[in-house]
Amino acid sequence: MRWVLHMDMDAFFASVEQLTRPTVRDRPVLVGGLGPRGTVAGASYEAREYGARSAMPMGEARRRCPVAVVLPPRFRVYQAVSRHVLAIVREVSDVVQQVSVDEAFLEPTELAGASVQRVEDFSASLRERVRREVGVVASIGAGPGKQLAKIASGLAKPDGMLVVPPEEQLELLWALPVRKMWGIGPVTESKLHRIGVTTIGELAAMHPQDVTSLLGQAIGAELHRLAQGVDDHPVAERAEAKQVSAETTFDHDISDRETLLAEVMGQAENAHRRLVSSGRAARTVTLKVRDSDFTTISRAETFSSATSELPTLAAAARRLLPIAVPPGTPVRLVGVSYSGLATSEQEPLFDHPADPEDIPEAEPEAPEPASAQQPTARQWRAGDDVRHAEHGHGWVQGAGHGRVTVRFETAATGRGVARTFSVDDPQLSSSDPLDSLGLEVDQPCGGGGR
């Protein structure tokens, strides 16, 4: 009897912000780009109650949840917390497959042939240890295969656990919509809906030849097996991906430029979601196009430093389109990939290039007399990590009119005190985001719940 567990850290990016910035614990938090085209990379469960969610445009999320605290992503901090969690996981299980920065599969040898109660005890102990030693919440699902384990962890959220015995897996699986399965996206879902198949049970009941005729031999056969509860996919570490990508093939060739651009922007967003999930940033954007003659063309643009900002990445894909495809060319496939991946972002010396239409036209101004010119004040933005010579590590809660308000706290301190300074205060400087953990990077995070 095989037992596979799937551990997923709930609302991970937002939960880490709530851990390291105690003032926002139990408050709605949105993590993501702060610009006009910013996207939500993570939303706390408190924010989700207002209808905000990951991958939503930040403007819409803020309209739905006007009381949310909006913070820029800090991928180095998320990676550090993730490493601590995975270290615990590897201590308790000899077989582990990390899927992304916030989820992993386990297949502990000690659970082979174990009872449901034993698996529940193991899962509860692991969840409690992660909460106690790291301070974040993890949900766990368990079943006889990877797909069911992942589905179970999703059903267990938030902050839950679901162990599905083998004799109950088909009852649970067959009642779910087909979209819950691996490998079924909107296109495949639409094909199945057109023939009246909406649940996994209905897919399982189809004749195998009908499935492969509709979805293709390889994909159709695999999905049919999974729908019947047959899942022998191994839990095994895989090499870290050198790129993340998304692509789509059209039912009919597209030559209209606006339609094609919309498809490219859609794939740029899909690839960006995978980039954010991996906790990494990218230096290179590549556009892949296949025309009606099956000729594949790729064009790439590389930045001076890695970024995870969707507007910057999408703008590059937009610029590459006219280079790759002459006007009027019928196109059957487009894809966008991000490579040159890094686990952290660097501040570029110059801004990444944006589309001309995204840059507001400057108003002409009369030159200021030399005697009246002042040195440029430091620019602080909400969420920046800072250090004060007297008060220690903190984060910017707000800035304007020559003043900056800093909340001095870390994961180890509990709720801190807010103080306001001049933006040019010589005792105030930028700080390493990892200092917000309140400990040395290689030590356990500790620090309590979310």
ChimeraX attribute file (.defattr): number of C-alpha atoms within 10 A of each C-alpha:
attribute: neighborCount
match mode: 1-to-1
recipient: residues
	/A:1	9
	/A:2	15
	/A:3	26
	/A:4	26
	/A:5	29
	/A:6	31
	/A:7	27
	/A:8	26
	/A:9	25
	/A:10	25
	/A:11	22
	/A:12	24
	/A:13	29
	/A:14	28
	/A:15	27
	/A:16	27
	/A:17	28
	/A:18	24
	/A:19	27
	/A:20	30
	/A:21	26
	/A:22	24
	/A:23	19
	/A:24	18
	/A:25	21
	/A:26	14
	/A:27	16
	/A:28	23
	/A:29	27
	/A:30	33
	/A:31	26
	/A:32	28
	/A:33	22
	/A:34	19
	/A:35	12
	/A:36	11
	/A:37	14
	/A:38	20
	/A:39	27
	/A:40	28
	/A:41	26
	/A:42	26
	/A:43	29
	/A:44	27
	/A:45	21
	/A:46	18
	/A:47	25
	/A:48	19
	/A:49	13
	/A:50	17
	/A:51	16
	/A:52	27
	/A:53	23
	/A:54	19
	/A:55	19
	/A:56	18
	/A:57	18
	/A:58	25
	/A:59	18
	/A:60	15
	/A:61	24
	/A:62	20
	/A:63	13
	/A:64	17
	/A:65	20
	/A:66	14
	/A:67	13
	/A:68	22
	/A:69	17
	/A:70	23
	/A:71	22
	/A:72	18
	/A:73	25
	/A:74	21
	/A:75	23
	/A:76	18
	/A:77	23
	/A:78	23
	/A:79	20
	/A:80	17
	/A:81	25
	/A:82	21
	/A:83	17
	/A:84	19
	/A:85	26
	/A:86	19
	/A:87	12
	/A:88	16
	/A:89	23
	/A:90	14
	/A:91	8
	/A:92	16
	/A:93	15
	/A:94	12
	/A:95	17
	/A:96	21
	/A:97	18
	/A:98	19
	/A:99	17
	/A:100	16
	/A:101	24
	/A:102	24
	/A:103	23
	/A:104	21
	/A:105	27
	/A:106	24
	/A:107	24
	/A:108	21
	/A:109	13
	/A:110	14
	/A:111	17
	/A:112	13
	/A:113	12
	/A:114	13
	/A:115	13
	/A:116	17
	/A:117	10
	/A:118	13
	/A:119	25
	/A:120	18
	/A:121	12
	/A:122	15
	/A:123	22
	/A:124	15
	/A:125	13
	/A:126	20
	/A:127	22
	/A:128	15
	/A:129	17
	/A:130	23
	/A:131	19
	/A:132	16
	/A:133	17
	/A:134	25
	/A:135	25
	/A:136	29
	/A:137	24
	/A:138	27
	/A:139	25
	/A:140	33
	/A:141	28
	/A:142	30
	/A:143	26
	/A:144	23
	/A:145	24
	/A:146	24
	/A:147	24
	/A:148	29
	/A:149	25
	/A:150	26
	/A:151	22
	/A:152	27
	/A:153	27
	/A:154	21
	/A:155	15
	/A:156	18
	/A:157	19
	/A:158	17
	/A:159	15
	/A:160	18
	/A:161	23
	/A:162	22
	/A:163	25
	/A:164	21
	/A:165	15
	/A:166	17
	/A:167	9
	/A:168	11
	/A:169	18
	/A:170	18
	/A:171	11
	/A:172	15
	/A:173	24
	/A:174	19
	/A:175	13
	/A:176	16
	/A:177	16
	/A:178	25
	/A:179	17
	/A:180	18
	/A:181	20
	/A:182	16
	/A:183	14
	/A:184	15
	/A:185	12
	/A:186	10
	/A:187	13
	/A:188	15
	/A:189	18
	/A:190	15
	/A:191	13
	/A:192	21
	/A:193	13
	/A:194	9
	/A:195	9
	/A:196	11
	/A:197	19
	/A:198	18
	/A:199	20
	/A:200	25
	/A:201	20
	/A:202	17
	/A:203	24
	/A:204	21
	/A:205	13
	/A:206	12
	/A:207	10
	/A:208	17
	/A:209	14
	/A:210	13
	/A:211	20
	/A:212	17
	/A:213	11
	/A:214	14
	/A:215	16
	/A:216	13
	/A:217	13
	/A:218	9
	/A:219	14
	/A:220	19
	/A:221	18
	/A:222	18
	/A:223	25
	/A:224	21
	/A:225	15
	/A:226	20
	/A:227	24
	/A:228	17
	/A:229	20
	/A:230	14
	/A:231	16
	/A:232	13
	/A:233	9
	/A:234	13
	/A:235	19
	/A:236	13
	/A:237	13
	/A:238	9
	/A:239	6
	/A:240	10
	/A:241	9
	/A:242	10
	/A:243	16
	/A:244	21
	/A:245	21
	/A:246	20
	/A:247	19
	/A:248	16
	/A:249	14
	/A:250	12
	/A:251	9
	/A:252	11
	/A:253	16
	/A:254	19
	/A:255	18
	/A:256	13
	/A:257	17
	/A:258	10
	/A:259	10
	/A:260	20
	/A:261	16
	/A:262	12
	/A:263	19
	/A:264	27
	/A:265	18
	/A:266	19
	/A:267	23
	/A:268	29
	/A:269	21
	/A:270	19
	/A:271	24
	/A:272	28
	/A:273	21
	/A:274	17
	/A:275	23
	/A:276	24
	/A:277	18
	/A:278	21
	/A:279	24
	/A:280	24
	/A:281	24
	/A:282	26
	/A:283	19
	/A:284	21
	/A:285	26
	/A:286	21
	/A:287	27
	/A:288	23
	/A:289	24
	/A:290	20
	/A:291	18
	/A:292	15
	/A:293	9
	/A:294	11
	/A:295	10
	/A:296	14
	/A:297	14
	/A:298	17
	/A:299	17
	/A:300	19
	/A:301	15
	/A:302	17
	/A:303	18
	/A:304	14
	/A:305	19
	/A:306	23
	/A:307	22
	/A:308	26
	/A:309	22
	/A:310	23
	/A:311	21
	/A:312	20
	/A:313	30
	/A:314	23
	/A:315	19
	/A:316	24
	/A:317	26
	/A:318	19
	/A:319	16
	/A:320	20
	/A:321	21
	/A:322	12
	/A:323	14
	/A:324	17
	/A:325	21
	/A:326	11
	/A:327	12
	/A:328	10
	/A:329	14
	/A:330	19
	/A:331	23
	/A:332	21
	/A:333	23
	/A:334	25
	/A:335	24
	/A:336	29
	/A:337	24
	/A:338	27
	/A:339	21
	/A:340	17
	/A:341	22
	/A:342	19
	/A:343	14
	/A:344	18
	/A:345	20
	/A:346	11
	/A:347	11
	/A:348	12
	/A:349	8
	/A:350	8
	/A:351	11
	/A:352	19
	/A:353	12
	/A:354	16
	/A:355	13
	/A:356	9
	/A:357	7
	/A:358	11
	/A:359	9
	/A:360	7
	/A:361	8
	/A:362	6
	/A:363	6
	/A:364	6
	/A:365	6
	/A:366	6
	/A:367	7
	/A:368	9
	/A:369	7
	/A:370	7
	/A:371	6
	/A:372	6
	/A:373	9
	/A:374	8
	/A:375	5
	/A:376	7
	/A:377	10
	/A:378	12
	/A:379	11
	/A:380	21
	/A:381	17
	/A:382	18
	/A:383	23
	/A:384	19
	/A:385	24
	/A:386	22
	/A:387	19
	/A:388	17
	/A:389	10
	/A:390	8
	/A:391	14
	/A:392	14
	/A:393	24
	/A:394	30
	/A:395	26
	/A:396	21
	/A:397	21
	/A:398	16
	/A:399	18
	/A:400	12
	/A:401	7
	/A:402	13
	/A:403	15
	/A:404	22
	/A:405	20
	/A:406	27
	/A:407	24
	/A:408	26
	/A:409	24
	/A:410	26
	/A:411	26
	/A:412	18
	/A:413	15
	/A:414	17
	/A:415	17
	/A:416	15
	/A:417	12
	/A:418	15
	/A:419	14
	/A:420	14
	/A:421	15
	/A:422	16
	/A:423	19
	/A:424	15
	/A:425	12
	/A:426	10
	/A:427	11
	/A:428	21
	/A:429	15
	/A:430	14
	/A:431	17
	/A:432	13
	/A:433	19
	/A:434	21
	/A:435	20
	/A:436	24
	/A:437	27
	/A:438	17
	/A:439	16
	/A:440	10
	/A:441	15
	/A:442	10
	/A:443	9
	/A:444	19
	/A:445	25
	/A:446	20
	/A:447	23
	/A:448	16
	/A:449	18
	/A:450	21
